[in-house]
Amino acid sequence: MRAFNQNLFKSELILHNLSLADLAKMLKKTKASVSKKVNGKSDWKLYELQIIAKAVETDKLMSIFLVKKFLIRNKIRKEYEDREQ
C-alpha cells in the first residue's frame, strides 16, 4: 500500500508551476515514468523525494507522502482498541 496523497501532490505541482515534463527533467526520468509515480502506479525513491523537496515546501511534502501511512496506523490502532473493549 502506498503512502501518497496524489491530489495534494498534483496541487503542489500546480502551485509551483511545475508540469510533469518539468518534474521529469528535474528527476532525469521520462515523462511516462514520472506519470506512473504521480498516479500512484510506481513507488517514489528517496533521492527523488529529496529533489522534489527543493521545489516544494518540505512540510507539505511530508503530508503528501505520509498521510496514508498515518491514517492506516490510526485505523489499525482504533480496530485494536475496539477489540480490547
C-alpha positions in Angstrom: 0.0 0.0 0.0 1.4 3.4 -1.0 1.6 6.3 1.4 1.0 9.0 -1.1 -1.6 11.8 -1.4 -1.9 12.2 -5.2 -4.3 15.2 -5.1 -2.2 17.2 -2.7 0.9 16.5 -4.7 -0.7 17.5 -8.0 -2.0 20.7 -6.4 1.5 21.5 -5.2 2.9 21.0 -8.7 0.3 23.4 -10.0 1.1 25.9 -7.2 4.8 25.8 -8.0 4.0 26.0 -11.8 5.6 22.6 -12.4 4.5 20.3 -15.2 5.1 16.6 -15.5 7.7 17.4 -18.1 9.4 19.8 -15.6 9.3 17.2 -12.9 10.7 14.5 -15.3 13.6 16.8 -16.2 14.4 17.6 -12.6 14.4 13.8 -11.8 16.2 12.9 -15.0 13.3 10.4 -15.8 11.0 10.0 -18.7 7.6 11.8 -18.5 6.0 8.3 -18.6 7.8 7.1 -15.5 7.1 10.2 -13.6 3.4 10.0 -14.6 3.3 6.4 -13.1 4.7 7.8 -9.9 2.4 10.8 -9.8 -0.6 8.5 -10.4 0.4 6.0 -7.7 1.3 3.2 -10.1 5.0 3.2 -9.2 6.9 4.0 -6.0 9.0 7.0 -5.3 12.7 6.7 -4.5 14.1 8.6 -1.5 16.5 10.6 -3.7 13.5 11.6 -5.9 11.7 13.0 -2.9 14.8 14.9 -1.9 14.9 16.5 -5.3 11.2 17.4 -5.1 11.7 18.8 -1.6 13.8 21.5 -3.2 10.9 22.6 -5.4 8.0 22.4 -3.0 7.6 23.1 0.7 9.1 20.4 2.9 6.3 20.4 5.4 3.8 19.7 2.7 6.0 17.1 1.2 5.7 15.2 4.4 2.0 15.4 4.5 1.8 14.3 0.8 3.8 11.2 1.3 2.9 10.1 4.8 -0.8 10.8 5.1 -1.9 7.3 4.2 0.6 5.6 6.4 -0.6 7.8 9.3 -4.3 7.0 8.6 -3.7 3.3 8.2 -1.7 3.2 11.5 -4.6 5.1 13.3 -7.2 2.8 11.7 -5.3 -0.3 12.9 -4.9 1.2 16.4 -8.6 2.0 16.5 -9.5 -1.5 15.4 -7.2 -2.9 18.1 -8.7 -0.7 20.8 -12.2 -1.6 19.7 -11.4 -5.3 20.1 -9.9 -4.8 23.5 -13.1 -3.1 24.9 
